[in-house]
């Protein structure tokens, strides 16, 4: 079996993420199947620098949270 490539990005461009692109990605992601087709989560989109700093502890204080132009927090 050949598995698709996977990679992790930890450094981000400061270029803002276009609203249409973000909405398209979220729409596709929300259509992905989940266990029992339950989709029991909410997504919080954060662009504000101060709010990202406040959210950092919930993301284990990972540096990338404050560096990324947009942060998606999945709440289950």
NORTAMO-V293556 format. One record per residue. RES is the residue in one small letter. SS is DSSP state (2 for helix, 1 for strand, 0 for the rest). PSI is psi in degrees with one decimal (* if undefined). D_CENTER is the distance of its C-alpha to the mean C-alpha in Angstrom with 1 decimal. Layout:
<<RES SS PSI D_CENTER> <RES SS PSI D_CENTER>>
This chain:
<<x 0 132.6 28.7> <x 0 123.2 26.5> <x 0 145.1 22.9> <x 0 153.3 20.3> <x 0 149.6 19.1> <x 0 142.5 16.0> <x 0 157.6 14.7> <x 0 132.1 12.4> <x 0 127.9 11.7> <x 0 -7.6 12.4> <x 0 134.1 13.9> <x 0 152.2 12.6> <x 0 150.1 14.8> <x 0 -0.6 15.3> <x 0 130.6 15.6> <x 0 150.8 13.9> <x 0 126.2 11.6> <x 0 136.0 14.0> <x 2 -41.7 13.6> <x 2 -44.1 15.1> <x 2 -46.6 12.8> <x 2 -45.9 9.6> <x 2 -40.4 11.8> <x 2 -44.3 13.1> <x 2 -42.7 9.9> <x 2 -39.9 9.0> <x 2 -44.9 12.8> <x 2 -42.5 13.0> <x 2 -38.4 10.4> <x 2 -19.3 12.2> <x 0 -7.5 15.4> <x 0 146.6 14.8> <x 0 151.7 17.3> <x 0 167.8 16.9> <x 2 123.9 19.8> <x 2 11.8 22.6> <x 2 38.9 20.5> <x 0 -30.7 19.6> <x 0 55.6 16.0> <x 0 64.7 16.2> <x 0 160.5 12.9> <x 1 154.3 11.5> <x 1 125.6 8.2> <x 1 124.3 8.6> <x 1 124.8 7.7> <x 1 124.3 9.2> <x 0 -25.5 11.1> <x 0 127.6 14.3> <x 2 -43.3 15.2> <x 2 -42.4 17.2> <x 2 -37.4 14.6> <x 2 -39.8 12.1> <x 2 -38.9 15.2> <x 2 -33.8 16.0> <x 2 -18.6 12.7> <x 2 -45.4 13.1> <x 2 -33.0 15.5> <x 2 -16.1 13.2> <x 2 29.0 11.0> <x 0 30.6 14.5> <x 0 33.6 15.1> <x 0 131.1 13.2> <x 2 -34.3 14.3> <x 2 -23.8 11.2> <x 2 -40.3 9.6> <x 2 -14.9 12.5> <x 2 -28.8 12.8> <x 0 144.6 9.7> <x 0 -25.9 10.6> <x 0 140.7 7.6> <x 1 131.5 5.2> <x 1 120.5 3.2> <x 1 120.0 5.9> <x 1 122.4 7.3> <x 1 121.0 11.1> <x 0 * 13.6>>
